[in-house]
Amino acid sequence: METLTRPNDLAADLPGLPPRVVIIGGGFAGLEAAKALGDAPVRVTLLDRRNHHTFQPLLYQVATCALAPAQIAAPLRSVVREQSNTEVFLAEARQIDLKNQSILTDDIVFDYDYLILAVGARHSYFGHDEWEKFAPGLKAVEDALEIRQRMLAAFELAEKATDEAERRAALTFVIVGGGPTGVEMAGAIKEIGTYSMTEDFRHFDPAKARVIILEGSPRVLGAFAEDLSESARRQLEEIGVEVRTGTRVTGVDEFGVIANGERIESRTVIWAAGNAASPLLRTLGSDAPLDKAGRAIVNPDLSIPGHPNVFVLGDAANFSHQGGTPLPGLSPVAMQQGRCAAANIRHLVAGGQATPFHYFDKGSMATIGRARAIAEVFPTIFKRLHLSGFMAWMAWLFVHVLYLVGFRNKLGVLAEWAWAYLLNYRGSRLITRDIGMLRNFSPPSPYALPTASNPKTSPPMASTAASGPVGPPAASSAL
Ligand SMILES: Cc1cc2nc3c(=O)[nH]c(=O)nc-3n(C[C@H](O)[C@H](O)[C@H](O)COP(=O)(O)OP(=O)(O)OC[C@H]3O[C@@H](n4cnc5c(N)ncnc54)[C@H](O)[C@@H]3O)c2cc1C
């Protein structure tokens, strides 16, 4: 790292100035903390490598053409624009120096009096990072757009296919992981084929698209109560999603997956199976013990051992002081922790004590396509208030619009959903990237246009399944 300069307004933290709180990450936890410090006697610096907050629970709707990216994201600057004590920098934190209380980015060093680390998580491929390019995960807007284009490209490929095996592979969508993201993606993709694209293609029936969930554990939505998990499976199967539980994926390549030893030909594989915390946490060094997923193991007040001024929140934290197991990676956990860390900083600045975090669980929900969902409501108050089907779906709609950042986004999303529900219309269906992917997956001598030497179109490609790109490639044997 060469240049380590600081912006003028940050230079020389003169004595007497209010303490500086640096927040890394403008996701659910970091943004909530920044908002809660908006009127505190501190200077807040919010750093994020993206210029927007992403409402991750609706990413799958971008990936499946229901919403446009701007409808689920909000520019960080505009969210905190009214807070005169808060500045925003577009910067990727590379290293934390606990001893010198500073953060290194590519071009600037930021000093802090208090630090909030809310950097979230990425997907984990269980030691097979080489699978990522064949099976993208869903964490950011770019991921959603990538998945969207692959999915749309697969339908285009099916329309062009001259070989049944190739068409079948193009119309097979495999989702690895049966947690909320996997289930929601599966429901939405099935719905696209069944309702939204029914009249758009001439050479195949989109309703025949095969959507398969591969889940390693015995049930989908394993974090939910057993009856809800069973209901989710039933609802998925009712709309035609194949659910394979107890299924281990041992290979992924551009031609599909190997699951429990069986090869499934597919042109669209989506990864929704594992999480690992941000690598930035490793730069905390031995002062901050990490768990197996790379999350910082935090004290009851969300600080890290030996550093009462450094807080780690949300998906980046392992908080196990309530019930003995780590709290789940959910947005309400992150938001409540954001507010708690902000309150603790206020206490400390005022010469008081930090207080322990306590999570208030309002429940969880997951949607399974059109008018279907499951929901567990206020589990700490009602032992068994479990909803399934339409009621759960209404609750899901209400909660997601309520927590979406930005009034314009709330209105826009509501209008889009009403339109989609009434007319089965999904408008965000543009393929804007190079169609190289389509070409790569095309049969070797494609869709021949009539030529002088071949007045008819060329015959369907010869046994693609055996010799063309469809068969397991050499690389797959190593999988
Ligand atoms: C597809 C999907 C669906 C989900 N559905 C639900 C749901 O239905 N209900 C629910 O409760 N939860 C859901 N979650 C989980 C929920 O979104 C997370 O628990 C929540 O986002 C965690 O908040 P966070 O602030 O810890 O991290 P994030 O919201 O991920 O924010 C982290 C921020 O840190 C920034 N960042 C990371 N590294 C750096 C760096 N080095 N320098 C600068 N900035 C950095 C990122 O750009 C990002 O803005 C879902 C998650 C996903 C991915």
PDBQT file of the ligand as one rigid body, heavy atoms in Angstrom, charges set to zero:
ROOT
HETATM    1  C1  LIG A 501     -30.322 -13.504  -0.299  1.00  0.00    +0.000 C 
HETATM    2  C2  LIG A 501     -30.536 -13.209   1.152  1.00  0.00    +0.000 A 
HETATM    3  C3  LIG A 501     -31.816 -13.268   1.685  1.00  0.00    +0.000 A 
HETATM    4  C4  LIG A 501     -32.019 -12.978   3.017  1.00  0.00    +0.000 A 
HETATM    5  N1  LIG A 501     -33.298 -13.021   3.517  1.00  0.00    +0.000 NA
HETATM    6  C5  LIG A 501     -33.508 -12.657   4.787  1.00  0.00    +0.000 A 
HETATM    7  C6  LIG A 501     -34.832 -12.598   5.304  1.00  0.00    +0.000 A 
HETATM    8  O1  LIG A 501     -35.805 -12.909   4.598  1.00  0.00    +0.000 OA
HETATM    9  N2  LIG A 501     -35.005 -12.201   6.591  1.00  0.00    +0.000 N 
HETATM   10  C7  LIG A 501     -33.944 -11.841   7.365  1.00  0.00    +0.000 A 
HETATM   11  O2  LIG A 501     -34.137 -11.440   8.509  1.00  0.00    +0.000 OA
HETATM   12  N3  LIG A 501     -32.683 -11.905   6.927  1.00  0.00    +0.000 NA
HETATM   13  C8  LIG A 501     -32.441 -12.296   5.648  1.00  0.00    +0.000 A 
HETATM   14  N4  LIG A 501     -31.162 -12.343   5.178  1.00  0.00    +0.000 N 
HETATM   15  C9  LIG A 501     -30.033 -12.088   6.105  1.00  0.00    +0.000 C 
HETATM   16  C10 LIG A 501     -29.801 -10.610   6.319  1.00  0.00    +0.000 C 
HETATM   17  O3  LIG A 501     -29.841  -9.913   5.099  1.00  0.00    +0.000 OA
HETATM   18  C11 LIG A 501     -28.454 -10.444   7.000  1.00  0.00    +0.000 C 
HETATM   19  O4  LIG A 501     -28.505 -11.102   8.238  1.00  0.00    +0.000 OA
HETATM   20  C12 LIG A 501     -28.130  -8.982   7.209  1.00  0.00    +0.000 C 
HETATM   21  O5  LIG A 501     -27.950  -8.348   5.966  1.00  0.00    +0.000 OA
HETATM   22  C13 LIG A 501     -26.874  -8.824   8.052  1.00  0.00    +0.000 C 
HETATM   23  O6  LIG A 501     -26.613  -7.467   8.196  1.00  0.00    +0.000 OA
HETATM   24  P1  LIG A 501     -25.131  -6.949   8.338  1.00  0.00    +0.000 P 
HETATM   25  O7  LIG A 501     -25.225  -5.481   8.557  1.00  0.00    +0.000 OA
HETATM   26  O8  LIG A 501     -24.400  -7.758   9.331  1.00  0.00    +0.000 OA
HETATM   27  O9  LIG A 501     -24.432  -7.245   6.943  1.00  0.00    +0.000 OA
HETATM   28  P2  LIG A 501     -24.821  -6.734   5.489  1.00  0.00    +0.000 P 
HETATM   29  O10 LIG A 501     -26.226  -6.290   5.426  1.00  0.00    +0.000 OA
HETATM   30  O11 LIG A 501     -24.362  -7.801   4.585  1.00  0.00    +0.000 OA
HETATM   31  O12 LIG A 501     -23.908  -5.456   5.281  1.00  0.00    +0.000 OA
HETATM   32  C14 LIG A 501     -22.516  -5.517   5.233  1.00  0.00    +0.000 C 
HETATM   33  C15 LIG A 501     -22.006  -4.246   4.558  1.00  0.00    +0.000 C 
HETATM   34  O13 LIG A 501     -20.601  -4.175   4.729  1.00  0.00    +0.000 OA
HETATM   35  C16 LIG A 501     -20.000  -3.756   3.519  1.00  0.00    +0.000 C 
HETATM   36  N5  LIG A 501     -18.634  -4.265   3.525  1.00  0.00    +0.000 N 
HETATM   37  C17 LIG A 501     -18.236  -5.552   3.617  1.00  0.00    +0.000 A 
HETATM   38  N6  LIG A 501     -16.904  -5.620   3.681  1.00  0.00    +0.000 NA
HETATM   39  C18 LIG A 501     -16.449  -4.360   3.632  1.00  0.00    +0.000 A 
HETATM   40  C19 LIG A 501     -15.145  -3.786   3.664  1.00  0.00    +0.000 A 
HETATM   41  N7  LIG A 501     -14.056  -4.534   3.766  1.00  0.00    +0.000 N 
HETATM   42  N8  LIG A 501     -15.032  -2.439   3.585  1.00  0.00    +0.000 NA
HETATM   43  C20 LIG A 501     -16.138  -1.660   3.472  1.00  0.00    +0.000 A 
HETATM   44  N9  LIG A 501     -17.386  -2.158   3.452  1.00  0.00    +0.000 NA
HETATM   45  C21 LIG A 501     -17.543  -3.489   3.535  1.00  0.00    +0.000 A 
HETATM   46  C22 LIG A 501     -20.883  -4.362   2.459  1.00  0.00    +0.000 C 
HETATM   47  O14 LIG A 501     -20.750  -3.671   1.226  1.00  0.00    +0.000 OA
HETATM   48  C23 LIG A 501     -22.267  -4.208   3.066  1.00  0.00    +0.000 C 
HETATM   49  O15 LIG A 501     -22.860  -2.990   2.712  1.00  0.00    +0.000 OA
HETATM   50  C24 LIG A 501     -30.923 -12.630   3.849  1.00  0.00    +0.000 A 
HETATM   51  C25 LIG A 501     -29.630 -12.582   3.307  1.00  0.00    +0.000 A 
HETATM   52  C26 LIG A 501     -29.444 -12.858   1.970  1.00  0.00    +0.000 A 
HETATM   53  C27 LIG A 501     -28.054 -12.797   1.399  1.00  0.00    +0.000 C 
ENDROOT
TORSDOF 0
